[in-house]
Amino acid sequence: MRSFFLGKVILMPNAYPAEVREKAVRLVLEPRDEYASEYEAIRTIAERMSLKTETVRVWVRKAAEAAGGGTPAASASEAEAELRAPRRKNAELEKTIEILKAATSFFARECDPPRK
């Protein structure tokens, strides 16, 4: 990536060494109990290692995806698939309730004696 600063072209590194990435991810993931949240851990480690918070956050997310074997999109589609069956069952039960209400009112009218 090139950066222009007062007419000078400064070449910036495209990536950090793998060791830096691995160390940052390990430092964020290992001592989970020491921080109030994952973001606080990411922010603290990023400051200590003189890195951008967003860079460390992306590294941690990629490491979690690699360890979990899935992507957030895949987990979202799995969650949607899990919700489909209960929604289908709920719709079926609502139809059954409507049928029972109609049957109840029908039979209730038959059982009432005619009024004079």
N, C-alpha and C positions, 0 to 999 in steps of 0.2 A: 504494500500500500504506500502511496506517495502522499506526502503532506507538504503543502506550500506555506512557507512562513517568511514573510517579507521578501518575496522574490526568490528565496532559496528552496531547492528541492531537498527534502530530508526523507531518506528511505527509512521506513519504520518496519520493525520485524512483524511478520505475519502471524507467528505463533510463539508461544512460550515453550521452553524445553519440556519434554514429557515428565521429567523428574519434578519440575515445579508444579505441574498439574496434579500429579499423583500425590505429592506431599500436601498440597492445599486440600484436595478432596479427602485424604486420610485424616487431616487435622480437623476438618469439619464433621466428618461422620463418626469418628471414634469417641470423643468425649461429649456425647449428646446430653448427659445429665448436668454438665457444668453450665449450660446456657439455657435461658428461658425459652428460646425458640430456635428453629433452624436458621432463620434469617439473621438472628443476633450472632450465631456462630459464624455464619458466612461473612458478615460484616466485620467481625473482630479478626478473623483469620486473614481477610483481604487487607485490612489495615496493617496487620503485623508483617505481611509479606509484600507490602507496597504494590498491591494489585487492585484492580477495579472490582467493586462488589458484584457487579453484573457478570463479569467474566468468571468469577469463582462460582456464582450461582449456576451459570450454564454448565460449568464443568461438573458440579455436583448432580445436576439433573441428568446429564448424559451418563454419568457413572451409575446413577440409580436405574436408568432405563436399561443399561447394559447388564446390570446385576439382576434386574427383574425380568429381563428378556422381552419386555414389551414397551410400547410407546404410550404416551398419554392418550393419543387418539384410539389406540387399540383398547385401552382400559375403559375409555368412554363408550366405545361400541359394545364392549362386554357388559358394562353397567346397564346400557339401554336394553340389551338382550335379556338381562335378568329381570328388568321391569316389565317387559312385554307380557310374560305369562300371568303375573298378578293382575295386570290391567285387563287382559282378556277374561280372566276369571271374574273380575269385578263387573265387567260389562254383562257377562252371562248371568250373574246373580241379580243385577238390576233388572234385567228382562224377566227373570223368574219372579221377582217381587211384583212387577207390574201385572203379570199374568195372574198371580195369586190375589192381588187387590181386585182385579176385574172379576175373578171367580167368586170372591167373597161378597162383593156387592150383588152379583147375580143371584147367588143362593140366599142371600139375606132378603132380597125382594120376594123370592118364592116362599120363604118361611113365614113372612109377615102375613097375618090374616087380613083379608080385605076389609077396608073401613067403610062404614055405611054413611 
